Amino acid sequence: MLNVGDRAPEFAGMSDEGKQIRLKDLKGKKVVLYFYPKDNTSGCTKQACAFRDDISEYEKQKAVVLGVSLDNKKSHQNFKTKFTLPFTLLCDEDATLSKAYGVYKQKSMYGRTYWGIERTTFVIDEEGKIKAIFPKVKVDDHSPAVLATLQ
């Protein structure tokens, strides 16, 4: 289990643009790494659009926003285009990144048990340490709360 102050697990994820994004390449920048269950679902869309609407505030804080789900590149591209998302989405089809951050968990819905991402956001500082963790995120007012930790 990760805690505030821990070194963030290194990752190399494939972006919606087919580029490899590595945490070590983002050293010197703040990173908002948010894990969400699925592209084009109501809560995930609302969360992504809130980050989109606040992107200029993230940029003022010199923060990079990265969304992560188990969806593939094509799904991410469609989601990003449909909602004009100005940040990178990472493909985690094998759940490697989600497992490293401890957000790949057993869930249940309508009496069915399955494995998936528990909506969680990590704020990582310029040195690669975890500055804040938002577990079991409730989408409403989440982006302003994340922004507050960057100041």
C-alpha positions as CSV (number, residue, x, y, z in Angstrom):
1,M,0.0,0.0,0.0
2,L,1.4,3.4,-1.0
3,N,1.4,6.3,1.4
4,V,2.0,10.1,1.2
5,G,5.8,10.6,1.2
6,D,6.6,7.3,-0.6
7,R,8.5,7.3,-3.8
8,A,5.9,6.9,-6.6
9,P,6.4,3.6,-8.5
10,E,8.2,4.1,-11.7
11,F,6.1,3.4,-14.8
12,A,6.3,3.3,-18.6
13,G,2.9,3.5,-20.1
14,M,1.7,3.6,-23.7
15,S,-0.3,6.8,-24.4
16,D,-3.3,7.3,-26.5
17,E,-0.9,8.7,-29.1
18,G,1.2,5.6,-29.2
19,K,4.1,7.2,-27.3
20,Q,5.7,5.7,-24.2
21,I,5.3,8.0,-21.2
22,R,7.7,7.3,-18.2
23,L,7.5,8.9,-14.8
24,K,11.3,9.5,-14.8
25,D,10.9,11.7,-17.9
26,L,8.5,13.9,-16.0
27,K,11.0,14.7,-13.2
28,G,10.8,18.4,-12.3
29,K,7.1,18.5,-13.0
30,K,4.1,17.8,-10.8
31,V,2.1,14.8,-12.0
32,V,-1.6,14.2,-11.4
33,L,-2.0,10.5,-12.1
34,Y,-5.6,9.6,-12.0
35,F,-7.0,6.1,-12.3
36,Y,-10.5,5.6,-13.6
37,P,-12.6,2.5,-14.4
38,K,-13.7,3.0,-18.1
39,D,-13.8,5.4,-21.0
40,N,-17.2,6.9,-21.9
41,T,-19.0,6.0,-18.7
42,S,-20.9,8.7,-16.9
43,G,-18.6,9.1,-13.8
44,C,-15.4,8.8,-15.8
45,T,-16.6,11.3,-18.4
46,K,-17.6,13.8,-15.7
47,Q,-14.2,13.4,-14.0
48,A,-12.2,13.8,-17.2
49,C,-14.3,16.8,-18.3
50,A,-13.6,18.5,-14.9
51,F,-9.9,18.0,-15.4
52,R,-10.3,19.3,-18.9
53,D,-12.2,22.4,-17.7
54,D,-9.5,23.2,-15.1
55,I,-6.5,22.4,-17.3
56,S,-5.2,26.0,-17.4
57,E,-5.1,25.9,-13.6
58,Y,-3.0,22.7,-13.7
59,E,-0.7,24.3,-16.3
60,K,-0.2,27.3,-14.0
61,Q,0.9,24.9,-11.3
62,K,3.3,23.2,-13.8
63,A,1.4,20.0,-13.4
64,V,0.9,17.3,-16.0
65,V,-2.4,15.4,-15.9
66,L,-2.4,11.7,-16.9
67,G,-5.5,9.5,-16.9
68,V,-5.1,5.7,-16.6
69,S,-7.6,3.0,-17.3
70,L,-7.6,-0.6,-18.6
71,D,-8.9,0.6,-22.0
72,N,-7.0,0.3,-25.2
73,K,-5.4,3.0,-27.4
74,K,-8.4,3.1,-29.8
75,S,-10.9,3.5,-26.9
76,H,-8.7,6.3,-25.4
77,Q,-8.5,8.1,-28.7
78,N,-12.2,8.0,-29.2
79,F,-12.8,9.2,-25.6
80,K,-10.3,12.0,-25.9
81,T,-11.6,13.2,-29.2
82,K,-15.3,13.0,-28.2
83,F,-14.7,15.2,-25.1
84,T,-11.8,17.3,-26.4
85,L,-9.5,16.1,-23.5
86,P,-6.2,18.1,-23.6
87,F,-4.2,15.6,-21.6
88,T,-2.7,12.2,-22.1
89,L,-4.5,9.0,-21.4
90,L,-2.4,5.9,-20.6
91,C,-3.4,2.4,-21.7
92,D,-3.1,-0.2,-18.9
93,E,-4.6,-3.2,-20.6
94,D,-2.7,-5.7,-18.5
95,A,-3.2,-3.7,-15.2
96,T,0.5,-3.5,-14.6
97,L,0.4,0.2,-13.7
98,S,-2.9,-0.2,-11.7
99,K,-1.4,-3.1,-9.7
100,A,1.8,-1.1,-9.0
101,Y,-0.2,1.7,-7.5
102,G,-2.6,-0.6,-5.6
103,V,-5.8,0.4,-7.4
104,Y,-6.6,-2.8,-9.2
105,K,-9.1,-4.4,-6.8
106,Q,-11.9,-6.9,-6.6
107,K,-15.2,-5.1,-7.1
108,S,-18.8,-6.1,-7.3
109,M,-21.8,-4.7,-9.1
110,Y,-25.3,-6.2,-9.5
111,G,-24.1,-9.3,-7.6
112,R,-21.3,-9.9,-10.0
113,T,-17.7,-9.9,-8.7
114,Y,-14.9,-8.8,-11.0
115,W,-11.4,-7.1,-11.0
116,G,-11.1,-3.5,-12.0
117,I,-9.7,-0.1,-11.1
118,E,-10.8,1.7,-8.0
119,R,-11.1,5.4,-8.9
120,T,-8.0,6.9,-7.2
121,T,-5.8,10.0,-7.8
122,F,-2.2,10.4,-6.9
123,V,-0.4,13.8,-6.9
124,I,3.3,13.3,-7.4
125,D,5.8,16.1,-6.7
126,E,8.7,17.2,-8.8
127,E,11.1,14.7,-7.2
128,G,8.8,11.7,-7.8
129,K,7.4,11.4,-4.3
130,I,3.7,11.0,-3.5
131,K,2.4,14.3,-2.2
132,A,-1.3,13.4,-1.9
133,I,-3.6,10.3,-2.5
134,F,-7.3,10.6,-3.1
135,P,-8.7,7.0,-2.7
136,K,-12.2,6.0,-3.7
137,V,-12.7,9.3,-5.5
138,K,-16.2,10.9,-5.6
139,V,-16.2,12.8,-8.9
140,D,-18.0,15.9,-7.7
141,D,-15.6,18.6,-6.6
142,H,-12.6,16.3,-7.1
143,S,-10.6,18.5,-9.5
144,P,-10.7,21.6,-7.2
145,A,-9.5,19.4,-4.3
146,V,-6.6,18.1,-6.4
147,L,-5.7,21.7,-7.5
148,A,-5.6,22.7,-3.8
149,T,-2.8,20.1,-3.1
150,L,-0.7,21.6,-5.9
151,Q,-0.4,25.0,-4.4
